[in-house]
Every structure is written in C-alpha cells, then in structure tokens.
Amino acid sequence: DLQVDALKATALPLLKKFGIDGESLEIKINRRGMPPKGGGEILFACPVRKVLQPIQFTDPGKIKRIRGTAYSVRVSPQMANRMVESARSLLNKFLPDIYIYTDHMKAVSSGKSPGFGMCLTAETINGTILSAELASNPQGQGAAVLPEELGRNCAKLLLEEIYRGGCVDSTNQSLALLLMTLGQRDVSKVLLGPLSPYTIEFLQHLRSFFHIMFKIETKTPEEEHMGGEKVLMTCVGIGFSNLSKTIR
C-alpha cells in the first residue's frame, strides 16, 4: 500500500487536476504508525464535486526540484538525519535544489511499533510529481536495515521513477485512469511511463465494470530526453455524475 506521505504529495495534486480542489482537500497526519502494530491516524478531507473534468496531461516537463520527508517513530531522531544525508549524497550529483524534512514522532504522536522511513518526490516545471518511498522492516521481521542504506535505496528508487517518466508516477497510474474513466463524456489524455502489472490488471477491471476501452499508443522518447518508453492513454469518460444529497 502507498505510504501516507506519498499519497499527500502525489495523489492530492492529481485530484486537483480533475477539478477536486479547494482548501478543504487535505491529508493531515495526527499519529504516525509503523507495522506490525500500526497505531497511526490520519484525517482525510475532500470537497464534494458533481462531475470530474477531462484532462490533457501529456507533457511532463523537466525536473526542477526534489523534496521529501524522513520520518522516525519510537527510535532515535538521528535515524531521520542519517537517511537525509545518505539520500542527498546521491541526489546532489544530479540536482542542487533538494530539501528533505525530518519528522520525528514521539509520545502520543507515535504509533505502537518502532521504525523509520523516507518519501521522496521529484517535481517538474509542468506540475508533474513523481514519488518513491521506502520503510524499515517491521520489528521482528527480516534483517535490520541501516538508515544510510535505506536513504540511498530510496534515492535510487526515485531516480528509477524519473527514468520511467510520464506525467503520473507508477503508483498513481490506476488512480489517473479511474478518474479519466469517471470523467465527463469528453476526451482525456495522459502520458504514462511503462505500465505496471497492477495497472494492466486494473485496466481489465475498468473494462469489466464500466465497459470502457483505452486507446494505448507507445511513444519512443526523443534521444535528448532519454528515459524509458512512454505510453499515451486516451479515453472518453462515461459521464459519471455525483447525485449525493444533503442529509437532514
């Protein structure tokens, strides 16, 4: 499952592109939990919209900055700092504009299990946000992971996501396709990187439930841009409308 920091950084901006926006759209982390016992708590608020807007999101643009969060729960605060230094040592070779926040939860703000992790996002000049996230193994499961190793591996995952490219990262491909399907009866287009196995299966579900087919075009990247092959997804929305009424 996608970690809450990645959802906040990538899913919310994607929702805004479909017209689900406003000050009331937010994810707030009240308590941060780690497996296996969890104990986290978040507040998700979303405004009601009658219809979703079609989108034309086909130019990802160049990377302008990298942001992130290194968090630690019921462990030393230095764990987060060590992850930050390790990730920056790799990412600074490619981009100077990097800022990674540290978030140490303790007392009532922490969950029931110790752990640490990191979420990194790369933002482009056109509003594309690509993410990567990684967390330590649950307590008592698997080998212990050093913070330096986790930070370095998370940075590598982000670089891989940048190589894959597209206007939506691999973890949010299915969300973008779902919102395109439920949109108004108009053409929507989005450029994605190579489709993940989850996205391929999700397309089959969309065809079964909504009887909708996507036009899929393979786009070979221009030589100067490099990166992997891209896929242009096109569909006409089913015109779904929200019929919710106020409860009195």
Backbone as JSON, one array per atom type, in Angstrom:
{
  "sequence": "DLQVDALKATALPLLKKFGIDGESLEIKINRRGMPPKGGGEILFACPVRKVLQPIQFTDPGKIKRIRGTAYSVRVSPQMANRMVESARSLLNKFLPDIYIYTDHMKAVSSGKSPGFGMCLTAETINGTILSAELASNPQGQGAAVLPEELGRNCAKLLLEEIYRGGCVDSTNQSLALLLMTLGQRDVSKVLLGPLSPYTIEFLQHLRSFFHIMFKIETKTPEEEHMGGEKVLMTCVGIGFSNLSKTIR",
  "N": [[0.84, -1.19, 0.0], [0.36, 2.3, -0.61], [2.34, 4.72, 1.01], [1.47, 7.23, 3.47], [2.66, 9.78, 3.24], [3.48, 9.81, 0.57], [1.0, 9.62, -0.69], [-0.1, 12.09, 0.06], [1.65, 13.84, -1.22], [1.5, 13.2, -3.95], [-1.05, 12.09, -4.82], [-3.03, 13.98, -4.05], [-2.38, 16.4, -5.56], [-2.92, 15.29, -8.08], [-5.68, 14.76, -7.96], [-6.57, 17.39, -7.91], [-6.14, 18.22, -10.51], [-8.24, 17.1, -11.82], [-10.33, 18.62, -11.04], [-11.08, 18.36, -8.41], [-10.68, 20.19, -5.94], [-9.7, 22.88, -3.71], [-9.67, 24.45, -0.42], [-10.48, 22.64, 1.46], [-9.54, 20.16, 0.74], [-7.42, 17.86, 1.94], [-4.81, 15.98, 3.6], [-4.08, 15.09, 6.77], [-1.67, 14.24, 9.11], [-2.14, 12.82, 12.08], [-1.22, 10.91, 13.94], [1.62, 8.85, 13.6], [2.01, 5.65, 12.45], [3.7, 2.47, 12.48], [4.3, -0.74, 10.94], [4.51, -3.84, 12.86], [2.23, -3.32, 14.44], [0.97, -0.95, 13.98], [-1.14, 1.77, 14.66], [-1.3, 4.33, 13.73], [-2.83, 7.48, 12.69], [-4.81, 9.32, 10.51], [-6.26, 12.28, 9.04], [-8.52, 12.69, 6.53], [-9.83, 14.91, 4.27], [-12.21, 15.93, 1.87], [-13.61, 17.85, -0.72], [-16.98, 17.93, -2.07], [-17.75, 17.16, -5.38], [-19.65, 17.54, -8.34], [-19.13, 16.62, -10.95], [-16.3, 15.25, -12.77], [-13.5, 16.8, -14.28], [-12.35, 16.54, -17.67], [-8.98, 15.78, -18.74], [-5.9, 16.92, -20.26], [-2.99, 15.8, -20.17], [-0.03, 15.64, -21.05], [2.61, 16.43, -21.25], [5.28, 16.04, -19.4], [7.49, 17.62, -18.58], [10.63, 19.07, -17.4], [12.66, 18.05, -14.6], [12.64, 20.09, -11.73], [13.03, 20.35, -8.98], [13.64, 18.55, -5.9], [11.92, 17.14, -3.23], [11.22, 15.94, 0.12], [10.45, 13.67, 2.86], [11.78, 12.47, 5.82], [11.12, 10.18, 8.22], [10.75, 9.15, 11.65], [9.88, 6.84, 14.18], [9.46, 6.14, 17.5], [12.18, 5.64, 17.73], [15.66, 6.7, 17.73], [16.0, 10.21, 17.02], [18.11, 10.74, 15.34], [18.12, 8.86, 13.37], [16.49, 9.73, 11.24], [17.98, 11.95, 10.35], [20.3, 10.69, 9.44], [19.31, 9.23, 7.28], [18.58, 11.32, 5.58], [21.07, 12.56, 4.97], [22.33, 10.49, 3.59], [20.65, 10.09, 1.34], [20.81, 12.6, 0.12], [23.51, 12.68, -0.59], [23.62, 11.16, -2.86], [21.62, 12.23, -4.6], [22.39, 14.91, -4.93], [24.27, 14.89, -6.88], [22.96, 15.21, -9.21], [21.11, 17.29, -9.05], [20.76, 20.53, -7.61], [18.73, 21.71, -6.08], [17.4, 20.58, -3.49], [15.49, 19.5, -0.79], [14.92, 17.94, 2.18], [12.71, 17.13, 4.63], [12.71, 16.43, 8.16], [10.9, 14.29, 10.32], [10.11, 13.58, 13.39], [8.34, 11.5, 15.41], [6.91, 11.27, 18.62], [5.87, 10.13, 21.91], [2.4, 10.67, 22.35], [2.0, 11.12, 19.68], [3.16, 9.13, 18.24], [3.05, 5.79, 16.89], [2.4, 2.32, 17.67], [4.57, 0.73, 17.2], [8.14, 0.6, 16.64], [10.13, 2.27, 14.12], [11.34, 3.49, 10.9], [11.47, 5.61, 7.97], [11.28, 6.84, 4.54], [10.15, 9.29, 2.21], [10.34, 10.46, -1.05], [10.01, 13.06, -3.48], [9.93, 14.15, -6.85], [9.62, 17.1, -8.58], [8.35, 18.67, -11.5], [8.7, 21.29, -14.03], [6.26, 21.52, -15.2], [4.37, 20.67, -13.43], [4.23, 17.97, -12.9], [4.51, 15.27, -10.6], [6.61, 12.97, -9.27], [7.14, 10.06, -7.33], [8.85, 8.23, -4.68], [9.13, 5.75, -2.19], [10.16, 4.27, 0.94], [10.51, 2.02, 3.64], [11.61, 0.88, 6.88], [12.09, -2.59, 7.84], [9.4, -4.36, 9.44], [9.27, -4.62, 13.03], [10.98, -7.39, 14.31], [10.76, -8.82, 11.98], [12.45, -9.97, 9.2], [15.75, -8.8, 8.14], [17.63, -6.32, 9.93], [17.71, -2.9, 8.88], [20.0, -0.44, 7.88], [19.89, 3.1, 8.43], [21.33, 4.68, 6.59], [21.57, 3.0, 4.39], [18.88, 2.66, 3.71], [18.13, 5.3, 3.02], [19.78, 5.75, 0.79], [18.86, 3.73, -0.97], [16.22, 4.54, -1.32], [16.59, 6.94, -2.69], [17.65, 5.9, -5.05], [15.41, 4.53, -5.99], [13.77, 6.7, -6.58], [15.21, 7.89, -8.67], [14.95, 5.87, -10.54], [12.21, 6.02, -10.98], [12.07, 8.52, -12.16], [13.43, 7.97, -14.51], [11.63, 6.17, -15.7], [9.53, 7.93, -16.12], [6.83, 9.94, -17.53], [3.62, 11.55, -16.89], [2.41, 10.89, -14.58], [3.28, 9.08, -11.68], [4.3, 5.6, -11.21], [2.86, 4.47, -9.1], [0.48, 5.83, -9.0], [-0.81, 5.46, -11.37], [-3.13, 3.87, -11.78], [-5.06, 5.32, -10.36], [-5.22, 7.71, -11.86], [-6.23, 6.69, -14.28], [-8.71, 5.71, -13.44], [-10.04, 8.08, -12.67], [-10.09, 9.37, -15.14], [-11.81, 7.64, -16.47], [-14.24, 8.02, -15.07], [-14.84, 10.58, -15.71], [-16.33, 13.44, -17.51], [-18.22, 13.13, -20.58], [-16.03, 13.36, -22.58], [-12.87, 13.73, -24.28], [-10.03, 12.47, -22.65], [-6.55, 12.62, -21.99], [-3.49, 11.16, -20.99], [-0.03, 10.96, -20.32], [1.93, 8.22, -19.61], [4.5, 6.35, -17.88], [6.13, 3.13, -18.46], [3.61, 0.67, -18.14], [2.61, -0.63, -15.03], [2.34, -3.97, -13.6], [0.11, -4.02, -11.88], [-1.4, -1.88, -12.9], [-2.05, -2.83, -15.44], [-3.73, -4.99, -14.84], [-5.71, -3.54, -13.58], [-6.78, -2.08, -15.68], [-8.15, -4.09, -16.97], [-10.16, -4.58, -15.11], [-11.52, -2.13, -15.26], [-12.56, -2.32, -17.81], [-14.3, -4.47, -17.42], [-16.14, -3.53, -15.47], [-17.01, -0.97, -16.32], [-17.2, -1.11, -19.02], [-15.39, 0.13, -20.77], [-12.89, 1.15, -23.06], [-9.46, 1.83, -23.49], [-7.44, 3.81, -25.63], [-4.25, 2.95, -26.53], [-1.1, 4.15, -27.01], [2.23, 3.72, -27.92], [5.02, 5.65, -27.1], [8.09, 6.51, -28.23], [10.88, 7.77, -26.56], [12.42, 10.97, -27.19], [15.75, 11.36, -28.34], [17.4, 13.22, -26.95], [16.1, 13.48, -24.58], [16.09, 11.05, -23.38], [15.46, 8.36, -21.03], [12.8, 5.92, -20.33], [10.48, 4.08, -22.48], [7.35, 5.62, -23.25], [3.79, 5.68, -22.61], [0.89, 6.68, -24.16], [-2.22, 7.29, -22.95], [-5.58, 7.23, -23.84], [-8.99, 8.11, -23.54], [-12.63, 8.24, -23.55], [-14.67, 9.67, -21.2], [-17.19, 8.2, -19.0], [-19.13, 9.86, -18.15], [-19.94, 10.06, -15.47], [-21.91, 11.16, -12.73], [-22.17, 12.85, -9.65], [-24.66, 12.19, -7.42], [-25.24, 12.82, -4.84], [-27.06, 13.82, -1.9], [-27.92, 16.29, 0.55], [-28.05, 15.3, 3.91], [-30.69, 15.53, 6.12]],
  "CA": [[0.0, 0.0, 0.0], [1.11, 3.55, -0.7], [2.55, 5.38, 2.3], [0.64, 8.43, 3.55], [3.38, 10.96, 2.73], [3.42, 9.74, -0.89], [-0.37, 9.99, -1.07], [-0.26, 13.53, 0.24], [2.49, 14.57, -2.17], [1.21, 12.89, -5.35], [-2.46, 11.86, -5.13], [-3.82, 15.2, -3.91], [-2.23, 17.24, -6.76], [-3.58, 14.63, -9.21], [-7.11, 15.02, -7.8], [-6.84, 18.79, -8.25], [-6.16, 18.36, -11.96], [-9.56, 16.67, -12.27], [-11.34, 19.53, -10.53], [-11.35, 18.13, -6.99], [-9.72, 21.08, -5.29], [-10.24, 23.72, -2.64], [-8.94, 24.42, 0.84], [-10.91, 21.5, 2.29], [-8.87, 18.93, 0.32], [-6.19, 17.73, 2.71], [-4.49, 14.81, 4.41], [-3.35, 15.53, 7.94], [-1.15, 13.12, 9.89], [-2.27, 13.04, 13.53], [-0.27, 9.98, 14.57], [2.31, 8.06, 12.58], [2.18, 4.28, 12.88], [4.56, 1.57, 11.71], [3.94, -2.15, 11.15], [3.28, -4.6, 12.61], [1.12, -2.98, 15.32], [0.29, 0.24, 13.47], [-1.44, 2.82, 15.63], [-1.32, 5.64, 13.09], [-4.14, 8.1, 12.49], [-4.79, 10.46, 9.59], [-7.53, 12.93, 8.74], [-8.66, 12.97, 5.11], [-11.0, 15.74, 3.96], [-12.32, 16.11, 0.42], [-14.85, 18.53, -1.09], [-17.89, 17.2, -2.96], [-17.85, 17.7, -6.73], [-20.69, 16.84, -9.09], [-18.52, 15.93, -12.09], [-14.85, 15.34, -12.91], [-13.1, 17.45, -15.51], [-11.4, 15.82, -18.52], [-7.65, 16.38, -18.7], [-4.92, 16.7, -21.31], [-1.76, 15.86, -19.36], [0.86, 14.87, -21.92], [3.98, 16.95, -21.26], [5.73, 16.02, -18.0], [8.44, 18.69, -18.29], [11.92, 18.7, -16.79], [12.72, 18.09, -13.14], [13.16, 21.36, -11.21], [13.43, 20.25, -7.58], [13.32, 17.31, -5.18], [11.51, 17.35, -1.84], [10.99, 14.66, 0.77], [10.28, 13.58, 4.31], [12.39, 11.33, 6.51], [10.39, 10.1, 9.49], [11.17, 8.13, 12.61], [8.86, 6.6, 15.21], [9.94, 5.36, 18.64], [13.62, 5.37, 17.61], [16.43, 7.93, 17.87], [15.79, 11.21, 15.95], [19.25, 10.73, 14.43], [17.81, 7.95, 12.26], [16.0, 10.55, 10.14], [19.09, 12.76, 9.84], [21.21, 9.8, 8.7], [18.66, 8.93, 6.0], [18.65, 12.54, 4.76], [22.43, 12.74, 4.47], [22.62, 9.44, 2.63], [19.91, 10.35, 0.11], [21.35, 13.81, -0.51], [24.83, 12.4, -1.16], [23.42, 10.61, -4.21], [20.8, 13.11, -5.43], [23.07, 16.18, -5.21], [25.09, 14.74, -8.09], [22.13, 15.5, -10.38], [20.27, 18.47, -8.88], [21.11, 21.23, -6.37], [17.55, 22.15, -5.32], [16.91, 19.42, -2.74], [15.2, 19.76, 0.63], [14.25, 16.79, 2.79], [12.32, 17.43, 6.01], [12.73, 15.33, 9.13], [9.68, 14.26, 11.12], [10.27, 12.6, 14.48], [7.12, 11.38, 16.21], [7.14, 10.69, 19.94], [4.75, 10.17, 22.87], [1.07, 10.36, 21.82], [2.0, 11.27, 18.23], [3.77, 7.96, 17.64], [2.23, 4.59, 16.89], [2.68, 1.28, 18.66], [5.78, -0.01, 16.82], [9.25, 1.45, 16.21], [10.53, 2.15, 12.73], [11.69, 4.73, 10.21], [11.28, 5.51, 6.53], [11.51, 8.06, 3.76], [9.38, 9.51, 0.98], [10.96, 11.48, -1.89], [9.24, 13.46, -4.65], [10.58, 14.99, -7.85], [8.63, 17.98, -9.2], [8.79, 19.22, -12.78], [8.26, 22.65, -14.33], [4.87, 21.46, -15.67], [3.46, 20.21, -12.39], [4.28, 16.52, -12.68], [5.16, 14.89, -9.35], [6.98, 11.55, -9.23], [7.5, 9.75, -5.94], [9.4, 6.94, -4.27], [9.1, 5.64, -0.72], [10.76, 3.06, 1.48], [10.44, 1.98, 5.1], [12.36, -0.2, 7.53], [11.33, -3.82, 8.04], [8.67, -4.39, 10.71], [10.01, -5.15, 14.17], [10.95, -8.83, 14.42], [10.6, -9.45, 10.67], [13.52, -9.66, 8.27], [17.01, -8.26, 8.65], [17.64, -4.89, 10.27], [18.18, -2.04, 7.79], [20.66, 0.77, 8.33], [19.28, 4.32, 7.86], [22.09, 5.11, 5.42], [21.2, 2.11, 3.28], [17.5, 2.96, 3.32], [18.11, 6.59, 2.33], [20.41, 5.58, -0.52], [17.97, 2.93, -1.81], [15.05, 5.36, -1.66], [17.04, 7.86, -3.73], [17.76, 5.12, -6.29], [14.05, 4.29, -6.46], [13.28, 7.95, -7.2], [15.89, 8.04, -9.97], [14.32, 4.9, -11.44], [10.91, 6.56, -11.32], [12.32, 9.61, -13.1], [13.78, 7.32, -15.78], [10.38, 5.67, -16.26], [8.9, 9.14, -16.62], [5.39, 10.08, -17.62], [3.03, 12.65, -16.12], [1.94, 10.31, -13.31], [4.21, 8.02, -11.32], [3.76, 4.24, -11.36], [1.93, 4.12, -8.02], [-0.79, 6.54, -9.2], [-1.34, 5.22, -12.71], [-4.5, 3.36, -11.72], [-5.94, 6.41, -9.92], [-5.42, 8.6, -13.0], [-7.09, 6.01, -15.25], [-10.05, 5.65, -12.86], [-10.62, 9.41, -12.75], [-10.38, 9.6, -16.56], [-12.99, 6.84, -16.8], [-15.43, 8.58, -14.45], [-15.0, 11.97, -16.14], [-17.4, 13.79, -18.43], [-18.14, 12.48, -21.9], [-15.08, 14.11, -23.38], [-11.61, 13.01, -24.41], [-8.94, 12.71, -21.7], [-5.28, 12.0, -22.36], [-2.41, 11.26, -20.01], [1.18, 10.24, -20.72], [2.44, 7.41, -18.5], [5.67, 5.53, -18.12], [5.72, 1.73, -18.67], [2.5, 0.28, -17.26], [2.94, -1.61, -14.01], [1.43, -5.12, -13.63], [-1.13, -3.64, -11.21], [-2.17, -1.04, -13.81], [-2.57, -3.67, -16.52], [-4.88, -5.71, -14.3], [-6.74, -2.55, -13.29], [-7.44, -1.78, -16.95], [-9.1, -5.18, -17.21], [-11.3, -4.33, -14.22], [-12.27, -1.0, -15.81], [-13.32, -2.83, -18.95], [-15.37, -5.33, -16.93], [-17.15, -2.8, -14.7], [-17.54, 0.22, -17.0], [-17.25, -1.37, -20.47], [-14.64, 1.2, -21.41], [-11.62, 0.75, -23.64], [-8.49, 2.9, -23.66], [-6.52, 3.78, -26.76], [-2.9, 2.9, -25.97], [-0.07, 4.44, -28.02], [3.6, 3.72, -27.4], [5.79, 6.81, -27.51], [9.52, 6.35, -28.03], [11.42, 9.05, -26.1], [13.4, 11.64, -28.03], [17.11, 10.98, -27.93], [17.99, 14.14, -25.98], [15.41, 13.38, -23.3], [16.39, 9.73, -22.82], [14.37, 7.77, -20.27], [12.17, 4.74, -20.9], [9.36, 4.3, -23.4], [6.15, 6.16, -22.63], [2.52, 5.19, -23.13], [-0.16, 7.7, -24.16], [-3.52, 6.68, -22.69], [-6.68, 8.1, -24.27], [-10.33, 7.53, -23.4], [-13.78, 9.14, -23.4], [-15.28, 9.36, -19.91], [-18.56, 7.65, -19.02], [-20.06, 10.9, -17.74], [-20.47, 9.8, -14.13], [-22.32, 12.36, -12.01], [-22.41, 12.63, -8.23], [-26.05, 12.5, -7.1], [-25.4, 12.87, -3.38], [-27.94, 14.85, -1.37], [-27.67, 16.64, 1.93], [-28.86, 14.56, 4.9], [-31.32, 16.45, 7.07]],
  "C": [[0.87, 1.25, 0.0], [1.17, 4.23, 0.66], [1.89, 6.76, 2.3], [1.35, 9.67, 3.02], [3.36, 10.99, 1.2], [2.02, 10.09, -1.39], [-0.57, 11.5, -1.01], [0.48, 14.32, -0.83], [2.08, 14.37, -3.62], [-0.27, 12.77, -5.68], [-3.3, 13.14, -5.05], [-3.62, 16.15, -5.1], [-2.9, 16.63, -7.99], [-5.09, 14.86, -9.15], [-7.45, 16.45, -8.22], [-6.91, 19.0, -9.76], [-7.51, 17.95, -12.55], [-10.69, 17.53, -11.69], [-11.72, 19.31, -9.08], [-10.33, 18.95, -6.21], [-10.41, 21.91, -4.22], [-9.46, 23.54, -1.35], [-9.29, 23.19, 1.68], [-10.28, 20.18, 1.88], [-7.53, 18.81, 1.05], [-6.05, 16.34, 3.31], [-3.62, 15.29, 5.56], [-2.94, 14.31, 8.77], [-1.23, 13.47, 11.38], [-1.3, 12.17, 14.32], [0.34, 9.12, 13.47], [2.57, 6.65, 13.11], [3.08, 3.5, 11.95], [4.1, 0.14, 11.93], [4.91, -2.78, 12.15], [2.05, -4.13, 13.39], [0.38, -1.71, 14.9], [0.1, 1.3, 14.54], [-1.43, 4.21, 15.05], [-2.73, 6.18, 12.92], [-3.98, 9.28, 11.54], [-6.2, 11.02, 9.44], [-7.55, 13.25, 7.25], [-9.95, 13.75, 4.89], [-11.02, 16.03, 2.47], [-13.64, 16.82, 0.1], [-15.68, 17.67, -2.04], [-17.93, 17.91, -4.32], [-18.85, 16.87, -7.53], [-20.09, 16.03, -10.24], [-17.0, 16.11, -12.03], [-14.51, 15.95, -14.26], [-12.2, 16.53, -16.34], [-10.05, 16.52, -18.5], [-6.87, 16.06, -19.97], [-3.55, 16.89, -20.65], [-0.7, 15.02, -20.08], [2.3, 15.36, -21.95], [4.49, 17.02, -19.82], [6.67, 17.16, -17.64], [9.7, 18.17, -17.59], [11.87, 18.86, -15.27], [13.32, 19.42, -12.68], [13.61, 21.27, -9.75], [13.01, 18.91, -7.0], [13.01, 17.68, -3.72], [11.28, 15.99, -1.2], [10.78, 14.8, 2.26], [10.95, 12.32, 4.81], [11.78, 11.28, 7.9], [10.93, 8.97, 10.36], [10.14, 8.06, 13.73], [9.46, 5.69, 16.29], [11.38, 4.86, 18.47], [14.34, 6.71, 17.77], [16.13, 8.9, 16.73], [16.92, 11.23, 14.94], [19.02, 9.8, 13.24], [17.37, 8.75, 11.03], [17.12, 11.37, 9.52], [20.05, 11.91, 9.02], [20.62, 9.43, 7.34], [18.78, 10.12, 5.05], [20.04, 12.7, 4.15], [22.77, 11.71, 3.4], [21.93, 9.69, 1.29], [20.48, 11.56, -0.63], [22.7, 13.55, -1.17], [24.72, 11.84, -2.58], [22.69, 11.61, -5.11], [21.48, 14.42, -5.79], [23.99, 16.1, -6.42], [24.3, 15.16, -9.33], [21.38, 16.82, -10.28], [20.63, 19.19, -7.58], [19.91, 21.56, -5.47], [16.89, 20.95, -4.64], [16.67, 19.82, -1.29], [14.39, 18.59, 1.17], [13.99, 17.11, 4.26], [12.51, 16.19, 6.89], [11.5, 15.44, 10.03], [9.83, 13.16, 12.17], [9.03, 12.62, 15.36], [7.45, 10.72, 17.55], [5.88, 10.85, 20.8], [3.44, 9.84, 22.17], [1.02, 10.45, 20.3], [2.59, 10.06, 17.5], [2.82, 6.77, 17.73], [2.7, 3.59, 17.93], [3.95, 0.5, 18.37], [6.87, 0.95, 16.38], [9.55, 1.24, 14.72], [10.89, 3.5, 12.15], [11.54, 4.52, 8.71], [11.45, 6.85, 5.86], [10.59, 8.09, 2.54], [10.03, 10.67, 0.23], [10.07, 11.79, -3.08], [10.09, 14.34, -5.56], [9.49, 15.78, -8.57], [9.19, 18.58, -10.48], [8.22, 20.62, -12.99], [6.81, 22.68, -14.79], [3.91, 20.87, -14.65], [3.38, 18.71, -12.21], [5.02, 16.23, -11.38], [5.37, 13.37, -9.35], [7.49, 11.23, -7.83], [8.14, 8.38, -5.8], [9.4, 6.91, -2.75], [9.61, 4.29, -0.28], [10.71, 3.14, 3.0], [11.24, 0.8, 5.64], [11.47, -1.43, 7.7], [10.59, -3.78, 9.38], [9.49, -5.05, 11.81], [9.84, -6.67, 14.26], [10.79, -9.56, 13.1], [11.73, -9.01, 9.74], [14.75, -9.07, 8.95], [16.88, -6.77, 8.95], [18.26, -4.09, 9.12], [18.82, -0.8, 8.38], [19.99, 1.99, 7.7], [20.0, 4.8, 6.6], [21.73, 4.29, 4.19], [19.79, 2.43, 2.79], [17.42, 4.28, 2.55], [18.68, 6.5, 0.93], [19.51, 4.8, -1.46], [16.73, 3.71, -2.22], [15.4, 6.36, -2.76], [17.17, 7.14, -5.07], [16.38, 4.82, -6.87], [13.47, 5.53, -7.13], [13.91, 8.17, -8.56], [15.31, 7.07, -10.99], [12.95, 5.4, -11.89], [11.04, 7.71, -12.33], [12.67, 9.04, -14.47], [12.53, 6.79, -16.47], [9.56, 6.81, -16.83], [7.39, 9.09, -16.66], [4.91, 11.24, -16.76], [2.48, 12.2, -14.78], [2.9, 9.18, -12.95], [3.51, 6.66, -11.31], [2.74, 3.89, -10.3], [0.57, 4.78, -8.19], [-1.38, 6.36, -10.59], [-2.81, 4.8, -12.67], [-5.48, 4.44, -11.28], [-6.24, 7.37, -11.07], [-6.39, 7.98, -14.01], [-8.53, 5.92, -14.75], [-10.75, 7.0, -12.98], [-10.94, 9.8, -14.19], [-11.65, 8.87, -16.97], [-14.27, 7.48, -16.28], [-15.7, 10.02, -14.89], [-16.15, 12.18, -17.09], [-17.16, 13.13, -19.78], [-17.31, 13.33, -22.86], [-13.76, 13.36, -23.36], [-10.62, 13.44, -23.34], [-7.7, 11.98, -22.17], [-4.27, 12.19, -21.24], [-1.24, 10.42, -20.49], [1.75, 9.53, -19.49], [3.76, 6.77, -18.89], [5.21, 4.1, -18.4], [4.66, 1.32, -17.66], [2.95, -0.8, -16.28], [1.98, -2.8, -14.13], [0.08, -4.8, -12.96], [-2.01, -2.82, -12.14], [-2.79, -1.86, -14.93], [-3.8, -4.44, -16.05], [-6.04, -4.75, -14.0], [-7.49, -2.16, -14.56], [-8.47, -2.86, -17.3], [-10.34, -5.01, -16.34], [-12.16, -3.18, -14.75], [-13.12, -1.45, -16.99], [-14.5, -3.69, -18.49], [-16.5, -4.54, -16.27], [-17.8, -1.67, -15.5], [-17.64, 0.05, -18.52], [-16.55, -0.25, -21.26], [-13.31, 0.67, -21.9], [-10.73, 1.98, -23.8], [-7.73, 2.71, -24.97], [-5.1, 3.9, -26.2], [-1.89, 3.08, -27.1], [1.3, 4.47, -27.37], [4.37, 4.89, -27.98], [7.27, 6.56, -27.2], [10.12, 7.69, -27.64], [12.41, 9.64, -27.09], [14.79, 11.41, -27.45], [17.66, 11.89, -26.84], [17.32, 14.04, -24.61], [15.7, 12.04, -22.6], [15.19, 9.18, -22.06], [13.77, 6.58, -20.99], [11.05, 5.11, -21.86], [8.13, 4.75, -22.62], [4.91, 5.59, -23.32], [1.49, 6.3, -23.02], [-1.51, 7.01, -24.06], [-4.62, 7.67, -23.02], [-8.0, 7.39, -24.07], [-11.38, 8.64, -23.37], [-14.5, 8.73, -22.12], [-16.72, 8.87, -20.04], [-19.59, 8.68, -18.58], [-20.69, 10.66, -16.37], [-20.77, 11.11, -13.41], [-22.63, 12.01, -10.56], [-23.83, 13.11, -7.87], [-26.29, 12.59, -5.6], [-26.28, 14.04, -2.97], [-27.62, 15.09, 0.09], [-28.61, 15.87, 2.86], [-29.4, 15.54, 5.93], [-31.79, 15.69, 8.3]]
}
